[in-house]
Amino acid sequence: MAGLRILVRNLAVEMNSALLATGLLACSYGFWRYAAEADVYVPAMMLCAGILHLLLEREGNPLRHAGIGALAGLCVLFYQPNAIPLFFAFPLLLLRVGAGSVIAYGAAGSAVAAAGYLAGYFAFWPAPLSLSTFAEFMAQRSQEFMVPPLSLKTVAVSGIRSILALGHDLLSTNWVFGLPHVDRLVQRIFSSHDIDQEVFLARHAGMLVYAPLVTLALAGFATWRVGMAARPLALTVLRTRPIPVILLWVLLTAGVIGRLNPGGIEAWIVILLPLTLLLAVVFIAPARTLGRARAAGLLLVAVALHNAIGGMALVQSKESDLTYLRGEWVVKNARTGDLAIIVGDANLAEALRYRSHARVEMISPYLLPPLADALQRRRDPDFPVVSIGREFAGTDVYALARQTLANGDRLILLDDFFTRNPRFRTPEKWIHGFENLKARCRVVHRSADGMATCVLQEVGRGRQPEDGG
């Protein structure tokens, strides 16, 4: 609705063209998939749309724009990448009003964002408090990004990954992983991303993975028809509307994501709204004006069918959801006091933390060997084993595990604790630690696909071991 309002009221797009464009946004796989998820991406788009609408609605004065800037600062606190359009593109809209409005908007927004970060730092960051620890607080998620040195090769590779990731957000590629040998090719392209979930999903879809080949061809044909109908492109809109700012929004956001996280499918969702606005103004509205409304309608139908069949239909079943299958026993049977250690799977760790009674900590696969060895020998590991992740960083996992066992509670380990260790770097003593620890664990659950949930509990302390809950 926010996009529809901007198109009709602020960009002078007639209603039917605006409805077609926003329909395409609603049916795009990234938007459709995450519209009902407890995640930040779709709300982040809505917040940016709200600020854009306020800036375009009427000219106002510096005081009003300071208020809008304060709201923009809150939007950044909700989702940090919102700062890209809100403070590096949208201020250009205020140049027509005057430098005072630009300064008021930027100063108020920066002050609110800074106040929010400082409040979080003082409330949650452990002592000592200093400029260096504040820098650590601000950069605590930087370890999630593996940024290679800038070169022609990395630009080309990042470009390919970006196109594939954004393409998936437009037209789902869930089904592709069910085609023979495709999963290996994609795994090489997205070498730093775990695609186990996507591969597992597609392999359980059966013959359904071939139907999207038809809808993809239909979407391609409709796109070509709309593009041809809109020729020659109405480049005059660049002079008469705020399209350059929206285009800058796309370019800046794409540049940052393409450099830091080109293969991050979720990260590209936030770019769908400005792309929709551009599509409506530059292609759909001119095509309808020239009497080619059917081509635009066909595109909407093709996108909706493709993402329904090749996207949403594949994610509806719990039996094909790898995260659900891996965490099912923990959700149903974990008790307060239990500790679940997850290996590098942030989605699973966050889901279990939200849905189960267990305490959940996530560690890097490279910390598995020393942790397993330490648990087996009941002594401190050779070097610290601490948790990682957005909500999990900094906990001494070994000390927590020993305390859990000492209390008579259960240590819960999933299959990947024993299968995802990097054995090519593992000393012999650590390999034995893995094997001995696994022998001490009890398998309490095994899914239909063979995924095991294991429990370690020191008998004689506190509660006695149970096979179920």
C-alpha positions, 0 to 999 in steps of 0.5 A: 500500500505504501508503494501504491500511494507513492506511485499514485500521489507522488510519482503521478502514475495512473492507478491501474499501472500502479496496481500492476507494479505493486502486484509484481512487488507483492508476488515477487518471491523475496517479498512474498516469502518474507511478508509473513516471516518474523524478520526485518526486511519487509518492515524495513522496506515499509519504513523507507517507503514511509520516509520517502512519502513524507519527503515527497508529500509537500515542501514544509520547513526545516522544523518539519524535516528535522522531525522526519529526520528523527523518524529516519534515525529510528528506521536506521536503529530498526535496520542498519542498511536503511541508512543508505537510502535515508541519509545518502539518497533521500536528502537530495529531495530536500535540495529544492527546499534549501540547505537548512532542511537538508542539515536539519534532516541529517542532524536530527536523524544522526542524533537519534541514531547515535543516541540509540546506539549509545543507549544499547552500548551502555545498557548491554556492553560489558565493562570496560567502556571506552571508544575502542569497546564502542567500536567493537560494539558497532562492528560486532556483526562484521565477522559475518562478511567475508570481503575479498580484496578488490580486483577485477575478478572479485567484481565479476564474481560478486556481480554474478552472485548479485544477479543470481541472488536478486534474481531469486528474490524476483523469481524463485529458484528453489526448484532449481536445486532439484535438477540433476547436478545443479546443486553442485554448480550453485554451491561453487558459485555461493561457496561462502553460503550454506545452501543445504536447506535449499537443496534438501527442499528441492530434492523432496519436491519430486516432479514439481521442480520441472513445472517452473521451467514453463512459468519462467519462459512465460515470465521471460516472454512477458518481460520482453513484451513489456520492454518492447512496448515501452520503447523508446524509454521515456527518459524525460522522467529523469528531469521531471520526477524524483526518479534520479533519487530512487535510481541512486537508492538502487545503485548505492544499496546494490553497491554496498550489498554487492561488495559485502554480501553479494550472495545474501538472498535476504539482503537483496529484498530491500531493493525490491521496492525502489525497483518496483517504483522504477519499473512502474514509471519507466516501463509499465505506465508507458506500456499501458499508455501505448495500449499494451496493458495485456503484456503487463498483465501477463507479466504479473500472472507469470510472476505470480504463477512461477513463485507460487509453484516454484517457490511457495509451494515448496516451502509449505511442508514441514517434512521438506523443511530442514530446519524444522526436522533438525530442531523438532525434538529440541522444540518438543522436548527440551527443558529449562536448563538444557543446553543446545549447541548449534554448529554455524547454522544461525537460522536453526539457532535463532529458531530454537532460541525462540521456540524451545525451552533450552538455552542455545549457543552457536559455535564455528565448525572450526571450534568443534574439535577442541570443544569435543576433546575438552568435553570428552577429557573433562578439562579446559580446551586448548584455546577458548571456545566462544559462541558466535552470531548475531545474538550469541557472541562471546559466551564461554561455551565449554564452561557453560556446557560443564555447568549444565552437566554439573547441574544434572541437565542435558547437553543437546547435540545435533548430527552436524556436531559430529559431521561438520568438523573440518577433519582436514585440519584436525589433530589425531587426538581431537578426532578420537575426542569426537569419536569418544564423545559420540559414544557417550551420547544417546540418540534420542530422536532420528528423523525420517531422513536419518538426522539424529538428535543426541543427548549427553547427561552425567547420570547420577547428577540431578534429573535422570536421563529420559528418552523423550522429554 
